[in-house]
Amino acid sequence: MTSTSLTAPSRAQSDATWLRLAQLSVAASLVPLVVFAVVGTFFTTISEGDFRYTADYWYTAMGLPFALVGIGLALGVHRLQHGADGRLGTIGVWVNTIALTELFVQLLVSVAIGAEVRWGPSYPIFTVLSFVGVALLAAGSWRTGLLPRWLLGLWPALWILGTFAASGPMPLLLAGFLVAFGVTLTRRVAGRAG
């Protein structure tokens, strides 16, 4: 066998794995986004200090799956491009992963102790870094053709406005966007495979 015949199946298997990660990330985001929108729109929550309402726990806990989903989706998209997104894509994935890991830990501690934990300005800083990471990945992905440019242009802003800087029903907009993102990504990867 030639190396070409060995490369094609392994690339297809790799693509299938990374596409499943991206699809799982989109699917795993939908229920938390709906809960986040409902709690943020219809229930009273505190803005800082000890949790007083059940909604405080729900609102904070919904950030945990967002962090994992954000890491999985960015990594899946990056790997599906096989390096074509260049250094921007690689740096974007790393910045996003570091930012979301910190936010995950901060939110987990908040839920565990029943109070909003803010380590100085870390929450807004790492929220902005998550935006920057997704924006860098989207910029690197701009020329690859894996995703339409309009989708890449909306991704960073909707990611932040629907998750860690969300207000009211904005997470529902992100949920709709992620469904379109997942469907488009699946079709593009399938089309690329032949």
N, C-alpha and C positions, 0 to 999 in steps of 0.2 A: 504494500500500500504506500501511496505517496503521502507526504505531509499535508498536502491539500485535502485529501479525502479524510484525514484525521482531524483537520482543523474545522471543517464545516460542521460535523456533528457536535463537536465540543463547543463551538460558538453558539449553535442552536440550543444546546442544553444550558449553557451559561445564560443566554438571553431568556430562556424559559424560567430559570430560577430568579433572575432579577426582575422580570416582569411580574412574576407571582408576588415578590416582595412589594413592589409598587402597588399592585392590585389589592393585596392584603392591607397595606397601609391606607389606601383610599377607603376600603370597606370598613376598617376598624375606626375610621374617623367619623363616620356618619352618625352613629348613636350619640357619642359624646358631644358632637356639634349641636345636635337637636336639643339635648339636655342642657347644654351650656346656654343656648339661645333662650330656652324656656325659663331657666333659673334667672338669667340676666335680665329678662324682660318683665317677668311677672312676680318675682319674689324679692324680698328685702334681704340685702347682704350688707355686711360692714365694709368700710373702706380700709380700715387698719385696726390692729389690736386683736383682742381675744374674740374667737368666734362666738356669736350669740344665737345664731339661727342655724337650722339644719341646712338651709340653702348655702350658708358659708362653706360648709364641708363639700357639698355637691359642686359648687362653683369652682372651688380650689382644686378638688380632685379631678375635675374634667381636664385640667392642664396636664395631668400625668400621661394620658394616652396621646394628647396632642404632641408632646415632646417625642414620644416613641414613633408616632406616625410621621412626624416631620423628618426624623432621622432616616426612617425606612424609605420614605418616598424620595428624598434627595439622593440617598445612596443608590436606590434602584434606577432612577433616571440617569445618574452619573455613570453607573456601570453598563447600562444599555447603550451608551454612546461609545464605548470602547476607546476612551481617551480622546475622542474627537472634540470634546468640549475644552480641551487644553488645560492649562494651569488655572484659568479662571474657574473651571468646573471643579477641579481638585481642591483648590483653596476654598471655594464656596462650600463644598461638602464638609471640609474640616471645620471651618468657622461655624457653620450651622450645627454640626454635631457637638462641638464644645459648648456652644451657647445653650442648646437644648438640653444637654446633660446637666449643666448647672441649674437651669430652670426646673428640670425634673427633680433634682435633689432639694432645691429650695421649696418647691410645692409639696413634696413628700414630707419634709420636716414640718411644714405648716399644718398639713392634715394630721400628722402624728401628734403634735402638741396642742392642736385646737386653737391656734392663733396665727395670724398672718406674720410670716417671718420675712423680714427685709434685711439683707446684709448690706447695709449702706445703699448705694445706688445700683446694686447689682441687678435687680429685676429690670429696670428700664434699659440698662446697658446691655444685658444679655438678650433682651427682647429686640433691641436694635441690631445686635450682632446676628441674631437669627435672620432678620430681614436682609442684612448685608450678605450673609452666606447664601440665602436663596437667590438674591439678586445676582451675585457673582456666578452661581450655577446657571441661572437663566441666561445671563450674558454669554457665558461660554457655550451654552447650548444653542444660541441664536443661529449660528451658521451650520449646525449639524443636520438640520432638516428632520430630526426625530419628532419634534413637536412644532405646531404652527407658532409663528412669532407672536400672534395676538395672545395666545395662551401663555407664552413665556413672559410677555409684558405684564400680564395681570397677576401672575403667580406670586411674586414677592409682596405686593401690596395687599392682595386678598389673604395671603397667609397670615400676615400680622394683624390685619383688621378683623379677621375671623377667629383668631386664637388669643394670643397673649395681650393684645391691645383691643380686645373686642368690647363692644358696647351694644346692648339690646339684641336685636335679631340678626346682627351682622354675621354670626356663625352660620346662619342658614344660607347666606350668599356664598360663603366658602364651601358649604356642603354641595351646593349645586355646581359650583366651579370644579370641585374635586371629582364629581361624577363625570363631568364632561372631560376632565383631564384624564381620568382612568380609561374611559371609552376610547378617546383619541389615541392615547398611548398604546392600548391594546391593538387597535386597528393599524397603527403605523408600524409596530413591531411585526405583526402578522404580514403586512404588505411587504416589509423588508425581507422576510424569510422566504417569500416567493409564493 
